Amino acid sequence: MVVRQALGQARPRPTQALVIAILLGCTLAQAQPRDTGAAAPFEAERTSGAAPAAQAWSGLDVRQWRFQLRSDLHSDALELRYFGQKNWSDNARPRSGMNLVQIDQSVSMSVGSSAQGHQLGWTRRQMGRLVASEDTVRRMGQIDRGEHAPESWNWRPDLLLKGFSGEGLDWTYRSFSGAGWSWEGGLQWLRLSRLYGRELTGTVSYDAADQSYGFQAQSLQVGSNLKLPFQKPVETLGQALLVHGHIHWRSESFGLSAGLRDWGQLRWAGLPQQVLRLNSSTSERDENGFIVYKPSIQGQNSQPVIRWRAPYTLDVAAHWRLGSAGQFSLQGERVPDFGWLPSLRWSRSLGSLDGALQWRMHQRDLLMQAQWHGWSVALSSQNFRRKAHSQVWTLAYLHRF
């Protein structure tokens, strides 16, 4: 149930990804590269004919508009085809250590200056992140199935889920400072139509001799869809204010970059919140003075003003120019409460075509990217697998005036 709340239902599309990867790789390998000097990263838009910085802002100097659709789904423990199904626990295969489930989907439109200056746009997005330990996924599956383990065990639940949906404005400013330095930063303000979260802590034990469970655990659940008895009116919409920024340095053969995404606060007044405390070893004395042990469940419902830190991400990268062979990059994303998501990337240009292949180590998939005459596409190799744990696709169009 927690997993379904995080992602909902995803459907893979079968095709042959390996053929596309080989064809794209062979095309780039045989290409004669363009002379770009200290080339910018592949993600950077082409800047030929860009206005100087002094002319980049005069009100909003509209030189281009951009439209983008993006979807990024990933689950460590469960294949995406099982989301939304009641028998998810029969198919959960958690990895060792911490397990990650994440959704990041958006549609956006923006206008602004070409290379540097201001960008102003509208975005609609859905973001969810679930981090849980291997034992948490495994034991929750056993409890969901009503399965009795052959041995006794003790378990400390470790699960954190946060997610939101909303739409609003996105503002970004880009600047080139000279000597290879550039930076960009901005704000995103969203009206939230959905906000949800869950956290499990405490201890749970199982005694194989009498097939009984022992609980000293706490569950915190918050959600715009949660209904409480005698519930008071709730604000129709929540708000989010998120900060994003990146800084880049490049020489002719080497470059470094670091960035931050979705740092900020999620707020919703009067949102239903439920705290449950379960203790299976509480005791009291009966009328004869004997100690009687029995389980105790305590619940507390409230509607506070929710102020949460948004599920942010840190990223770093190092880039090497390989001359006629293109550019190689080592990248990493830091997910709080989980760890690093490293990747290796190779990009190359042929005339007006830019292409890249990126191996995402934790997700275990190959991301294929291409840009041509304003169009940008990206596909993950797992998009074409029935047993996919990751699915990524992006479609964007950039038009310059």
N, C-alpha and C positions, 0 to 999 in steps of 0.2 A: 504493500500500500504506500509506504514512504517513497519507494522508488518510482511508482506510478505518478505520485504527486510531483516528483522532480521533473520527469520527462514527458509523461503522457505516452502517446503511441507513435512509433516511427516505423516506416515501411521501406526496406531496401529495394533497389532496382537492379535486376540482374543484367550485366553485360560483361565484356571482356576488358577489364582495366589494364591488364598486362600489355596487351597489344597497343593501346593508346600510349602507355608509358614508353614502350620501346620505340615507337614511331616518333614521339616527341623528342626522346633522347637522341636518336640517330640524326634527326633533322638539325638539332642544335649542335651536335658534335661535328657535323660536316659543314656548318655555316661559317662564313667569313664574318668576323665580328665588326661592328661599327667602332670607329675611333671616338670613344667617349671620355678620354682622359681619366680623371678621377671620378669614375662613374658612380652615380647614386645607387642605393639599393633598388632591387626590382620593384618594391612596393611604391617607390616614389614615382609620381606622375612625370611625364615628359615635360620639359620646361623650355623648349625652343620658343623664342619670341616672347618670353615672360617679361613683364614690366619691371623696372627697377623698384627697389624697396620704397623709395621716396614717392612713387606713384601708385603703390599698391593699395593705399587707403585714401579714398576721397569720398566720404560717406561709405558706401559699399561698392567698390569698383568691380562690377560684374563682368568677368571675362570668360566664365565657364559655368556649366551646370553638370551635376553628376547624379546618377540614380544607381542604387545598389540593393540587391537581394542577397541575403547571406544566411546560411544554416550550418551549425556545427554541433553535432551530437556525439557523445562518447559515454560508454559505460564499461567499467572494468569487469564487473562480476556477472553481468547479464547481457546476452545478445539482445540487440535492439528490437528484434522481431517479437520478443516476449513481453515488451512493455504494454500495459493495458490489459494483460491477461491474468486470470485468477491463479493460474498455476505457476507464477513466476518463481516460487521457492523450489519447485522441482527442477528448474533449469539454471539456478544460480551457481556459478563456479567462481568464488572469490579468489583474487590473487593474494599472495603473501604480503603482509604489511598492510598499509592503508589502501583503500579502494576509492576510486573517484567516479562519480556520475555527474555529467555536466551537459547543459543545454545552453546555447547562445544563438538566438535567431533574431534577425532584424530586417527591416526595410527602411531605406533612408533616401532623402533627396536633399541636395545642397546647391547653393550658388556662391560665387565669390571670385577672387582674383586667381590668376593662373598658377603661379609658383609660390609666392609668398604674400602675406597679407591676411585678410580676414575671409573666413568661410562661415556662412550661416545656412542652417538647414533644419529639416524636420526628420524625426526618426520615430519608428515604432519598434519596440523590441521586447523580447522575452528572455529572461536569464534565470537559470536555476543551477544550484550546485549542492551535491550531496557527498560528504566525506565520511567514510565508515571503515572501521578496522575489519580485518579478515574474520576474526572471531565473531564480531557483531553480525556480519552478513550470514555467516554459517549458522550461528545459534538462532537468529531470527528465522532462518529457513526451517530449522528443525522444529521450532515452536509452532510455526505456521502450518507445518505438515502434521503436527501432533506426533512426531517421531520420538521414540525413547532410545537414547544412546546406550550402548552396552557398558560404558564406563562413566563414572562420576566426573564432574568438571565444575570449575569456578570461572566466571566470566565477568569482565568489567565492560559494560556497554560504552561504546565510543562512537557516537553518531551525531552529525550536525548537518542540517538541511536549511538552506535559505534560497528564496526565489522571489521574483517579481515580474510583473508585466506592466507596460505603460507606453505612453507616447509623449513627445514634447519637442523642445528646441535643442539644437546642438550648435555651439559656436566654437570655432577654432581659429587660432592665429599662428601663422608660420613666419619664420624669419631666418635669413642667412646672415651670419655675423662676420664672415670673412675668416681667413686662415683655416678653412676646412670645417668650421663650426656651423651648425644649424640647430634650430630647435622649434618645437611647436607645442602649444598648450591650449586648453579649452575647457569649457563647461558644458554639461548636459543637464537640462532641467526637464523632468518628466512628471506627468500626471499619472499616478499609479492606479490601474484598474484591478490589480491583484497583488497581494503580498502574503507570503506564507513562510513558515519555518517550523522546525522541530529539533529538539535536542534530547538525547537519552544519556543519563549518567547513573552511577551507582554500581551495585554488584548483583549478580544473579548466579545461583548455584543449582546443580542438579545431582540428586542422590540416586544412583543406579539401583541400589538395593531395594528401595521402596518406590522408585520411579516418581519422585516428588521434586518439585522446584522450590527454591528459596529465593525470595526477592528482598532487596533493600535498594530500590531504584526510584528514580524520579524522571518523569516525562514532562517536557514543556512543549506545548503546541500553540502556535499563533497562526491565524489565517483569516483572510477576508471572507472565506467561504465557511468558516466555523460558526455554528449556531449554538448559543447558550440559552439555558432556561432564564426567563425574565430578562432577556437581553435589551439593553438600552439602544437608542438610535446610534448608528455608526456613521462617521463621515463618508460621503459617497465615494470620494477619491482620496488617495494618499499622494505624497510628493517625494521626489528624489532629486537631490543635487549632487552630481557626480563630476569629478575632475579627471582629466586625462592629459598626459604630457609626455614628450619624448625629447631627448637631446642626442645629437649625432656629431661625431668628429671623423673626418676622412682625410687621408693623404692620397697620393697617387696609387699606392699599392695596398693600403691597409685602412680599416675603419672600425670604430666602436660606436655602439648605441645603447641607450638604456631608456626605459619608459615605465609608465604607470597608467593603468586603465581602471576606471570605475571606482576611484577612491572617493568616498563621500558618505552621505547619510540617506537612509530610507525612513520616511516618517508617515505615520497614519494615526490619527486621533480616534480613540474609542474602539480600537480593533479588538475583537474577542481573543482572550488568552486563557488557556486552561493548563493548570499545573496539577499533576497527579503524583502522589507519593504512595508507593506500595511497599509494605513491610510484612513479610510472612512470619516473623518471629516475635511479634508483640505478645505481651502477657498481661493477665489481670487475675484477681482472686475471685473465686465464686463465693456463694453464701456460706460455704463450709470452711472457707479459708484456704482452699487448695489453689495452686497456681494453674491457670488454664492458658495455653498458648493458642493463638488463632491469628489469621492474617488480618491486616488492617489496610484499608484504602482511604486515603485522604485526598480530597480534591478541592481546588480553589479556582473559581472563575472570576475573571476581572476584565475590565476594558480600559487599560491604561493608554497613554499616548506612547505608541511604539516608536522608538528611535534606534535604529539598527545601523551598524556599519555595513556598507554594501559589500558584496563578495568581489573584492578587487583582485587584480593580477599585476605582478611585476614582470618585466621582460628585459633581457640583456642579449646582446649579439656582438660577434666579432666577424669582420668581413675581410677576405683576402682577394685581391685582383690576381688572376692567373694568366694575364696577357691574352693571347688568342684563345685560351681555353675558357674564358668567361670569369665568373666570380664564385667563390666558395664562402659559405657562411656557417658558423657554429652559433646556434641560438638556444635560448632557454627561457621558459616561463615559470615563475614561482607562484604556486597556488597556496595561499595561507591554509594552515592546518593539514596540508597534504605533502607538498614538496615540489621538486622541479620536474618540468616536462621538457626534456632536451630534444633538439632536432638538428639535422644536417641538411644544408640546402646548396644547390648548384643552379646558377642561372646563366643565361647567355642570350645574345641578341642577334637577329638576322634582319637587316633592313628595318622595316616597321614592326616586326614581330619580336616580342620579348617572351621568353619561355623560362620556366624553372621547374625543378623537381626537388621535393623536400621530403626527407625521411623523418617521420615523427616517431621517436624511439619508444616512448611509453605507449602511445596509441597503436604502434606496430602497423603503420600504414604509410603509403606513399601519396603525397599531395602533389597534383599536377596543375600547373598554373600557366596561363598565357594571356598576353595583351596584344591587341592588333587594332589599329585605327580607332582608338577610343574604347573598344570593347575589352572587357576583362572577364575571364572565366577561371574557375578553380574546381577541381574534382578530387575526391579521395579514392584510392584504389579499393577501399572497403565498401564504397557505394555500390559496387557490383557483386558483392558477396551476399549470399543468403544468411550466413552466420556472422554478419558484421557486428562489431562492437563500436565502430565509429562510422559516421557519415558526415561528409563536409561537401558543400557546394556553394559557389559564389557566382553571381552574374551581375556585372556592372557596366554602365556606359557613361563615358565622359565626353561632353561636347564643348568645344571652345569657339567663342565668337570671333 
